[in-house]
Amino acid sequence: MSMNELFLNNRFPVVTGKPQAQPPKIPAQPQAAENTGVSFRETLEAMESQRQIAFSKHAAQRVAQRGIALTESSLSRLEEGVRLAQSKGLNDTLILVDNTAFLVSVKNHKVITTVNHDELKGNVFTNIDGTVIM
C-alpha cells in the first residue's frame, strides 16, 4: 500500500460554523474530498502511532520538502534497518533504503533527518557510528 493510499484512507472530518448543542455524528465511512484538512504532520503522527519508529519534526519537514516517497515497504525496511543497527549496538546510524538516506537515533527509534537521492552525492555524514544498507 502506497503512502498516498494510507493518507487517503485516513480522512478526518472538519466541522465549521456555529457550535451546536450536540456534536455532529461522524459517518462510519467518510466521503471522498479533495482536501481533508489534515496536515502532513498529523497524518505522519497517525502513521507513527502504528509503527515502532518516529520522525522528528525536522525529518518530517525534510520528507515533505524533498518529496521523498514513503511507502509501506520502505518504512518496513527502515524499521528492519533500525532493528539490525540495534542488534549491533549502534546508536546514531545512517540507514540507506533504496535511494533515500535516513539518519536515525536507534536508542530513541527516531529518524533525525532524511536525504533523497539527488542530494546524496557529495554529502558527508558525521557523528554516526554505523551504516545499514537495506
Backbone as a chain_set.jsonl record, in Angstrom:
{"seq": "MSMNELFLNNRFPVVTGKPQAQPPKIPAQPQAAENTGVSFRETLEAMESQRQIAFSKHAAQRVAQRGIALTESSLSRLEEGVRLAQSKGLNDTLILVDNTAFLVSVKNHKVITTVNHDELKGNVFTNIDGTVIM", "coords": {"N": [[0.853, -1.173, 0.0], [0.655, 2.152, -0.893], [2.065, 5.3, 0.273], [0.387, 7.432, -0.365], [-2.078, 6.119, -0.567], [-2.388, 5.358, 2.079], [-2.675, 7.892, 3.265], [-5.042, 8.766, 2.008], [-6.923, 6.952, 2.932], [-7.268, 7.575, 5.564], [-9.132, 9.697, 6.542], [-10.24, 12.634, 8.167], [-13.0, 14.273, 9.52], [-13.801, 17.753, 9.153], [-15.352, 20.276, 10.881], [-17.162, 23.211, 10.439], [-18.504, 26.449, 11.302], [-21.217, 27.572, 13.483], [-21.174, 26.599, 16.956], [-22.85, 23.615, 17.951], [-25.521, 22.146, 19.885], [-25.312, 19.396, 20.166], [-22.57, 17.346, 19.267], [-21.661, 16.905, 15.841], [-22.511, 13.888, 14.083], [-20.144, 11.518, 13.194], [-19.651, 10.078, 10.13], [-19.554, 6.553, 9.407], [-18.067, 5.739, 7.191], [-16.072, 7.954, 5.732], [-16.794, 10.513, 3.321], [-15.436, 10.986, 0.033], [-13.123, 13.587, -0.573], [-11.445, 16.462, -1.923], [-9.622, 17.979, -0.38], [-8.762, 17.174, 2.789], [-8.251, 18.574, 5.071], [-6.449, 17.709, 6.889], [-3.272, 17.927, 8.183], [0.077, 17.324, 6.902], [1.811, 16.643, 8.971], [0.034, 15.736, 10.998], [-0.972, 13.457, 9.754], [1.366, 11.977, 9.474], [1.977, 11.586, 12.185], [-0.195, 9.987, 12.915], [0.389, 7.713, 11.459], [2.802, 7.014, 12.662], [1.968, 6.202, 15.159], [1.196, 3.636, 14.732], [3.503, 2.407, 14.137], [6.906, 1.397, 14.941], [8.843, 3.251, 14.807], [9.64, 6.729, 14.848], [9.328, 10.041, 13.395], [11.3, 12.9, 13.609], [10.473, 16.396, 14.018], [12.005, 17.925, 12.275], [12.862, 15.927, 10.444], [10.4, 15.166, 9.345], [9.713, 17.535, 8.059], [11.743, 17.597, 6.124], [11.134, 15.32, 4.605], [8.732, 16.138, 3.435], [9.557, 18.533, 2.085], [11.5, 17.588, 0.317], [10.17, 15.819, -1.212], [10.086, 13.064, -0.704], [9.19, 9.775, -1.202], [7.415, 7.805, 0.899], [6.736, 4.577, 1.368], [4.762, 1.747, 2.394], [6.363, -0.491, 2.232], [8.994, 0.642, 2.168], [9.065, 1.869, 4.685], [8.813, -0.36, 6.344], [11.2, -1.651, 5.745], [12.965, 0.272, 6.673], [12.418, 0.144, 9.424], [13.317, -2.468, 9.876], [16.019, -2.056, 9.368], [16.636, -0.42, 11.546], [16.27, -2.27, 13.602], [18.36, -4.065, 12.979], [20.589, -2.356, 13.34], [20.326, -1.833, 16.058], [20.719, -4.383, 17.097], [23.411, -4.649, 16.671], [24.445, -2.862, 18.406], [24.562, -0.166, 17.742], [24.226, 3.442, 17.808], [23.75, 6.157, 16.651], [22.823, 6.098, 13.471], [23.265, 5.686, 9.961], [20.891, 4.854, 7.693], [20.31, 3.307, 4.715], [17.812, 3.156, 2.409], [16.703, 1.993, -0.498], [16.945, 4.672, -2.605], [17.206, 6.591, -0.659], [18.457, 8.235, 2.201], [18.439, 7.8, 5.673], [18.981, 9.321, 8.695], [19.27, 8.048, 11.807], [18.357, 7.964, 15.229], [18.989, 5.354, 17.027], [18.544, 4.375, 19.633], [16.396, 5.93, 20.456], [14.567, 5.314, 18.546], [14.026, 7.061, 16.422], [13.806, 8.991, 13.481], [16.101, 11.314, 12.448], [16.859, 12.99, 10.318], [16.363, 13.167, 6.746], [17.603, 12.339, 3.49], [17.348, 12.708, 0.072], [17.91, 10.916, -3.052], [18.972, 12.715, -4.992], [20.371, 14.561, -3.469], [22.297, 13.144, -2.178], [24.84, 12.763, -3.32], [28.119, 13.808, -2.847], [27.635, 14.463, -0.228], [28.488, 14.535, 3.239], [28.379, 12.513, 6.012], [28.446, 12.909, 9.391], [29.276, 12.119, 12.813], [28.128, 9.585, 13.154], [27.814, 6.134, 13.995], [27.67, 3.921, 12.477], [26.514, 2.252, 9.471], [23.675, 1.07, 7.788], [22.629, -0.849, 5.134], [19.823, -1.296, 3.303]], "CA": [[0.0, 0.0, 0.0], [1.496, 3.339, -1.007], [1.858, 6.345, 1.27], [-0.8, 8.19, -0.757], [-3.254, 5.33, -0.201], [-2.526, 5.456, 3.528], [-3.222, 9.207, 3.561], [-6.408, 8.867, 1.525], [-7.805, 6.093, 3.716], [-7.371, 8.09, 6.931], [-9.723, 11.035, 6.474], [-10.83, 13.117, 9.393], [-13.918, 15.343, 9.156], [-13.592, 19.082, 9.7], [-16.654, 20.902, 11.034], [-17.076, 24.661, 10.557], [-19.784, 27.083, 11.593], [-21.528, 27.835, 14.885], [-21.243, 25.396, 17.791], [-24.168, 23.011, 18.079], [-25.747, 21.535, 21.184], [-24.733, 18.055, 20.097], [-21.555, 17.277, 18.216], [-22.146, 16.21, 14.642], [-22.165, 12.479, 14.011], [-19.112, 11.229, 12.2], [-20.083, 8.909, 9.36], [-18.68, 5.386, 9.505], [-17.188, 5.769, 6.02], [-16.039, 9.343, 5.27], [-16.96, 10.725, 1.891], [-14.228, 11.455, -0.638], [-12.996, 15.028, -0.733], [-10.134, 16.809, -2.445], [-8.774, 18.422, 0.721], [-9.357, 16.665, 4.021], [-7.987, 19.472, 6.179], [-5.494, 17.067, 7.775], [-1.927, 18.319, 7.792], [1.052, 16.263, 6.696], [2.321, 16.265, 10.307], [-0.994, 14.93, 11.663], [-1.011, 12.164, 9.084], [2.593, 11.276, 9.843], [1.824, 11.171, 13.584], [-1.136, 8.86, 12.945], [1.115, 6.539, 10.961], [3.821, 6.649, 13.642], [1.344, 5.509, 16.284], [1.089, 2.238, 14.356], [4.85, 1.946, 13.816], [7.86, 1.396, 16.034], [9.801, 4.33, 14.575], [9.007, 8.042, 14.729], [10.074, 11.035, 12.643], [11.414, 14.189, 14.278], [9.841, 17.483, 13.279], [12.938, 18.248, 11.196], [12.812, 14.861, 9.438], [9.098, 15.259, 8.674], [9.806, 18.668, 7.136], [12.616, 17.208, 5.016], [10.376, 14.389, 3.767], [7.78, 16.936, 2.665], [10.273, 19.46, 1.208], [12.281, 16.887, -0.694], [9.279, 14.954, -1.981], [10.509, 11.683, -0.507], [8.05, 8.861, -1.185], [7.47, 6.795, 1.955], [5.755, 3.526, 1.14], [4.689, 0.743, 3.462], [7.554, -1.328, 2.062], [10.209, 1.357, 2.579], [9.006, 2.058, 6.135], [9.102, -1.663, 6.954], [12.637, -1.884, 5.592], [13.619, 1.203, 7.592], [12.288, -0.45, 10.763], [14.227, -3.617, 9.916], [17.353, -1.473, 9.491], [16.795, 0.02, 12.934], [16.457, -3.494, 14.41], [19.717, -4.547, 12.716], [21.517, -1.433, 13.993], [20.195, -2.039, 17.5], [21.328, -5.679, 17.429], [24.865, -4.458, 16.609], [24.827, -1.894, 19.431], [24.765, 1.165, 17.168], [23.389, 4.497, 18.385], [23.366, 7.099, 15.599], [23.087, 5.253, 12.313], [22.786, 6.047, 8.637], [20.212, 3.706, 7.097], [20.013, 3.554, 3.309], [16.691, 2.378, 1.88], [16.617, 2.36, -1.915], [17.725, 5.871, -2.923], [16.992, 7.564, 0.401], [19.254, 8.053, 3.415], [17.774, 8.183, 6.915], [19.851, 9.386, 9.853], [18.361, 7.559, 12.838], [18.76, 7.725, 16.613], [18.499, 3.988, 17.23], [18.034, 4.191, 21.002], [15.094, 6.608, 20.555], [13.729, 4.878, 17.419], [13.562, 8.299, 15.793], [14.511, 9.489, 12.309], [16.538, 12.682, 12.717], [16.751, 13.7, 9.052], [16.336, 12.329, 5.543], [18.225, 12.932, 2.312], [16.944, 11.939, -1.11], [18.961, 10.501, -3.982], [19.57, 13.865, -5.669], [21.235, 15.313, -2.554], [23.283, 12.249, -1.555], [26.161, 12.916, -3.938], [28.946, 14.846, -2.247], [27.232, 14.692, 1.151], [29.313, 13.897, 4.252], [27.614, 12.252, 7.225], [29.339, 12.844, 10.546], [28.697, 11.737, 14.116], [27.401, 8.326, 13.09], [28.66, 5.014, 14.403], [27.48, 2.79, 11.587], [25.619, 2.386, 8.32], [22.929, -0.146, 7.427], [22.106, -0.744, 3.77], [18.663, -2.183, 3.169]], "C": [[0.896, 1.233, 0.0], [1.152, 4.345, 0.09], [0.608, 7.153, 0.935], [-2.073, 7.446, -0.389], [-3.479, 5.375, 1.294], [-3.145, 6.793, 3.912], [-4.693, 9.295, 3.183], [-7.381, 8.042, 2.345], [-8.001, 6.575, 5.139], [-7.897, 9.516, 6.915], [-10.373, 11.376, 7.817], [-11.745, 14.278, 9.046], [-13.545, 16.661, 9.832], [-14.948, 19.767, 9.712], [-16.448, 22.395, 11.212], [-18.452, 25.21, 10.883], [-19.973, 27.297, 13.077], [-21.563, 26.538, 15.674], [-22.683, 24.909, 17.916], [-24.292, 22.383, 19.463], [-25.141, 20.141, 21.229], [-23.667, 18.041, 19.013], [-22.094, 16.526, 17.007], [-21.695, 14.752, 14.66], [-21.164, 12.271, 12.888], [-19.549, 9.984, 11.451], [-19.063, 7.782, 9.478], [-17.681, 5.363, 8.368], [-17.168, 7.201, 5.506], [-16.153, 9.436, 3.755], [-15.672, 11.278, 1.304], [-14.272, 12.969, -0.773], [-11.6, 15.329, -1.24], [-9.179, 17.196, -1.331], [-9.425, 18.013, 2.03], [-9.152, 17.597, 5.198], [-7.007, 18.872, 7.189], [-4.094, 17.412, 7.283], [-1.03, 17.104, 7.598], [1.54, 15.754, 8.046], [1.306, 15.378, 11.034], [-1.074, 13.534, 11.06], [0.204, 11.336, 9.455], [2.506, 10.769, 11.283], [0.876, 9.982, 13.703], [-0.45, 7.585, 12.473], [2.134, 6.061, 11.986], [3.216, 5.891, 14.819], [1.19, 4.015, 16.009], [2.458, 1.623, 14.095], [5.733, 2.025, 15.054], [8.888, 2.512, 15.892], [9.049, 5.636, 14.355], [9.902, 8.955, 13.903], [10.116, 12.32, 13.462], [10.711, 15.241, 13.424], [10.701, 17.851, 12.067], [12.86, 17.206, 10.077], [11.497, 14.916, 8.662], [9.097, 16.416, 7.674], [10.643, 18.31, 5.919], [11.905, 16.232, 4.066], [9.428, 15.174, 2.862], [8.502, 17.83, 1.655], [10.956, 18.753, 0.048], [11.453, 15.908, -1.515], [9.662, 13.483, -1.876], [9.272, 10.805, -0.372], [8.271, 7.803, -0.109], [6.361, 5.788, 1.697], [5.757, 2.581, 2.332], [5.937, -0.128, 3.426], [8.813, -0.623, 2.56], [10.226, 1.595, 4.088], [9.293, 0.753, 6.87], [10.591, -1.966, 6.878], [13.441, -0.956, 6.497], [13.574, 0.646, 9.013], [13.209, -1.66, 10.922], [15.665, -3.136, 10.045], [17.64, -0.998, 10.903], [17.017, -1.194, 13.839], [17.866, -4.058, 14.22], [20.752, -3.676, 13.43], [21.507, -1.638, 15.506], [20.869, -3.348, 17.915], [22.852, -5.601, 17.4], [25.357, -3.428, 17.617], [25.096, -0.497, 18.905], [23.817, 2.172, 17.804], [22.854, 5.451, 17.324], [23.805, 6.495, 14.275], [22.52, 5.862, 11.043], [22.178, 4.79, 8.027], [19.815, 4.087, 5.674], [18.924, 2.598, 2.852], [16.449, 2.874, 0.464], [17.51, 3.57, -2.164], [17.582, 6.96, -1.871], [17.844, 7.208, 1.606], [18.457, 8.582, 4.605], [18.825, 8.197, 8.015], [18.966, 9.13, 11.064], [19.052, 7.488, 14.197], [18.152, 6.384, 16.99], [17.893, 3.823, 18.614], [16.669, 4.844, 21.199], [14.112, 6.163, 19.486], [13.155, 6.087, 16.692], [14.462, 8.677, 14.617], [14.817, 10.96, 12.567], [16.446, 13.539, 11.456], [16.743, 12.697, 7.905], [16.977, 13.09, 4.393], [17.835, 12.068, 1.124], [18.134, 11.699, -2.029], [19.699, 11.688, -4.599], [20.562, 14.612, -4.783], [22.294, 14.444, -1.886], [24.699, 12.493, -2.062], [26.9, 14.087, -3.303], [28.599, 15.166, -0.815], [28.176, 13.945, 2.096], [28.463, 13.742, 5.501], [28.601, 12.079, 8.375], [28.556, 12.435, 11.778], [27.763, 10.531, 14.002], [28.351, 7.212, 13.496], [28.439, 3.779, 13.555], [26.522, 3.12, 10.474], [24.968, 1.045, 8.049], [22.363, 0.091, 6.031], [21.013, -1.778, 3.6], [18.285, -2.333, 1.713]], "O": [[1.807, 1.333, 0.822], [0.11, 4.259, 0.739], [-0.151, 7.522, 1.831], [-3.044, 8.06, 0.053], [-4.622, 5.426, 1.748], [-4.026, 6.85, 4.77], [-5.501, 9.833, 3.94], [-8.555, 8.399, 2.445], [-8.834, 6.024, 5.858], [-7.164, 10.448, 7.246], [-10.962, 10.529, 8.49], [-11.319, 15.193, 8.342], [-13.035, 16.672, 10.952], [-15.623, 19.835, 8.685], [-15.646, 22.811, 12.048], [-19.453, 24.506, 10.75], [-19.018, 27.217, 13.85], [-21.934, 25.493, 15.14], [-23.617, 25.709, 17.979], [-23.291, 22.121, 20.128], [-24.525, 19.758, 22.223], [-23.84, 18.654, 17.96], [-22.901, 15.607, 17.153], [-20.631, 14.426, 15.187], [-21.326, 12.785, 11.781], [-19.791, 8.944, 12.063], [-17.866, 8.024, 9.629], [-16.528, 4.989, 8.584], [-18.144, 7.639, 4.898], [-15.681, 8.572, 3.017], [-14.907, 11.956, 1.99], [-15.319, 13.554, -1.051], [-10.672, 14.55, -1.02], [-8.023, 16.772, -1.345], [-10.527, 18.464, 2.343], [-9.808, 17.438, 6.227], [-6.762, 19.469, 8.238], [-3.771, 17.215, 6.112], [-1.333, 16.005, 8.064], [1.668, 14.545, 8.236], [1.688, 14.368, 11.627], [-1.227, 12.548, 11.779], [0.092, 10.139, 9.72], [2.917, 9.645, 11.57], [1.113, 9.074, 14.499], [-0.681, 6.507, 13.022], [2.319, 4.858, 12.17], [3.873, 5.035, 15.412], [1.067, 3.22, 16.94], [2.552, 0.419, 13.855], [5.372, 2.626, 16.066], [9.723, 2.695, 16.778], [7.972, 5.658, 13.76], [11.09, 8.681, 13.73], [9.085, 12.778, 13.955], [10.395, 15.004, 12.258], [10.184, 18.063, 10.97], [12.798, 17.56, 8.899], [11.49, 14.73, 7.445], [8.551, 16.296, 6.577], [10.293, 18.678, 4.798], [12.069, 16.324, 2.85], [9.335, 14.903, 1.665], [8.105, 17.885, 0.49], [10.986, 19.265, -1.071], [11.976, 15.245, -2.411], [9.57, 12.742, -2.855], [8.411, 11.058, 0.47], [9.201, 7.002, -0.197], [5.179, 6.117, 1.799], [6.655, 2.623, 3.172], [6.499, -0.462, 4.469], [9.61, -1.214, 3.288], [11.288, 1.529, 4.708], [9.951, 0.762, 7.911], [11.176, -2.479, 7.832], [14.479, -1.35, 7.028], [14.579, 0.672, 9.724], [13.811, -1.852, 11.979], [16.455, -3.75, 10.763], [18.755, -1.153, 11.403], [17.856, -1.152, 14.74], [18.499, -4.482, 15.187], [21.681, -4.193, 14.051], [22.555, -1.618, 16.152], [21.514, -3.413, 18.962], [23.519, -6.41, 18.045], [26.553, -3.147, 17.681], [25.79, 0.282, 19.557], [22.74, 1.81, 18.279], [21.644, 5.544, 17.122], [24.998, 6.391, 13.989], [21.448, 6.467, 11.043], [22.863, 3.781, 7.861], [19.086, 5.054, 5.453], [19.092, 1.38, 2.902], [16.046, 4.017, 0.249], [18.72, 3.491, -1.952], [17.813, 8.134, -2.162], [17.946, 6.043, 1.989], [17.879, 9.667, 4.551], [19.492, 7.188, 8.245], [18.029, 9.884, 11.328], [20.183, 7.016, 14.306], [16.952, 6.286, 17.241], [16.842, 3.2, 18.759], [15.869, 4.377, 22.01], [12.953, 6.577, 19.499], [11.965, 6.138, 16.384], [15.688, 8.688, 14.724], [13.923, 11.752, 12.863], [16.005, 14.687, 11.517], [17.078, 11.526, 8.083], [16.908, 14.318, 4.325], [17.973, 10.846, 1.163], [19.227, 12.219, -1.803], [20.924, 11.662, -4.713], [21.497, 15.231, -5.292], [23.105, 14.948, -1.109], [25.654, 12.43, -1.287], [26.384, 15.203, -3.228], [29.207, 16.06, -0.226], [28.614, 12.838, 1.783], [27.894, 14.714, 5.997], [29.477, 11.215, 8.335], [27.325, 12.412, 11.773], [26.733, 10.469, 14.674], [29.566, 7.346, 13.35], [28.956, 2.707, 13.869], [25.811, 4.124, 10.515], [25.629, 0.007, 8.076], [21.704, 1.1, 5.778], [21.245, -2.98, 3.734], [17.331, -3.042, 1.393]]}, "num_chains": 1, "name": "protein.A"}
